[in-house]
């Protein structure tokens, strides 16, 4: 059995601090780094992940957790595609319905069926397939 270990970081610290911490996490041998995705008072997750991607070489990276109340599936897909160009094969996605994130934005959380559709849309876009405007959450 192979167990992997990851670290979750909050993007509430300065970008420089998060980047230095990410380098340390990789130097300590962790397998993955998950960065919180919040639109309120924190740094923008995909921008920081890009900086981390070019500053590390081994560990998996991803947002934990992006939610549909705050990000359209096509935006998530394009962000992931860009990150994969910077860190091929190392990008992961944590995605959810947006419980507290949706509450903070004052919008309803997505349903599980909307989440499933969004994941399908993201997968299709990343595979270079065409999607219709009604295929997203």
N, C-alpha and C positions, 0 to 999 in steps of 0.2 A: 504494500500500500504506500502510495506517495501522498503525503499531506503537504500542501503549500501554505505559506504564511504571508499575509499581506498586512499593510498598515493603512488605516483611514486617517486622513488629515482634514482639518477644517481650513477653509480658505479665509479665515477671519484675521490671520496675521498678514503682514506685508508680503508682497509678491517675492521679494528677495529672501525673506525668512522661509517661506514655503519652499522655494527652490533649493535653498541650502539644506532644509530638512529632508527634502526628497532625495538629494544626493547622499545624505547620511543614511537614509533608509536603505538605499541600494548598497552602499558600502558595508552596511551591517548584514547584508545577505538576504534581505526579505525578497520574496518572489513577486509581490504586487504592491501597488500604491493606489488607493482610492481617494479621490478628492471630492469633498462635499460640493454640491451644486445648489446654491441659493442665490436668489436675486436681491436679497435684502441685506445690505451692509457687508457683504463678503465680496471677494474678488471673483471675476468671471472665470468659471471653471475651465472652459475649453482653451482660453488664452493661456492660463497657467499650465494646463496639460501640454500645450505646445512647447512652452519653455522647458518643462520637465523632460519632454520627449527628446529634445536635442541635447539635454544635459546629462542624460542617463543612457545606458546601453543594453541593459539586460531585463529589468523587471517589467512586468505587465503594468499598464496604466489605464485608468478609467475614471469616469465620474461616478460617484456613489451618493446619491442616486439622482439622475435627471428625471424630471417629471413632465407629463404631457400638458399640465396646466400652464407651464411656463415656456415650453419649447415645442415648436412644431416638428413632427417627424422628419420633414425634409431638412430642417436646420440641424437636427441631431445627426442625420445621415451625412450631410456635407462636412460637419465638424469631425465626425469619425473618419471619413475618407481622407481629410487633410492630415489628421493625426497619424493615420496609418502610413502616409507618405513619409512622415518624419520618424516614425518608429515602427517599421514594418513588422507585422505579426504580434505586436505587443499590446495592442489596444483592446480594451474590454468595455462593455457598456452595462452599467447598472441603471435600470429604468423602472419607474413606478407610476402609480396613478396620481400621486401628488397630494397626499393627505395634508400634512402641515404646510407644504409649499403652496398648495391651492388655497388653503385657509389664509395664509399670509398675503396672497395676492387678491383675495376676495372673490375667487372664482370656484365653481364646483370641481371636485376631483373627477378624474376620468373613471369610467367603468372598466371592468376587466375585459369586456368585449372591445372597448375602444383601445385598451392597451394591446390586446392581441392584434388588432388591425394595424396599430402603429408599428408594432414590431415587424409585422409582415411588410409594411411599407418601407421601413428602414432596411430590412434585408434585401428587398427588391431593388431599392435605389443603390445600395452598395454593390449589388451584382450587376449593375448597369441596365436593369430592366426598366421599362416604362411603367409608370403608375398613373392612375386616374385621380382626379381631384377629390373624388369621394372615397378613396381607399385609405385615407388617413383618419386619425381620431377626431 
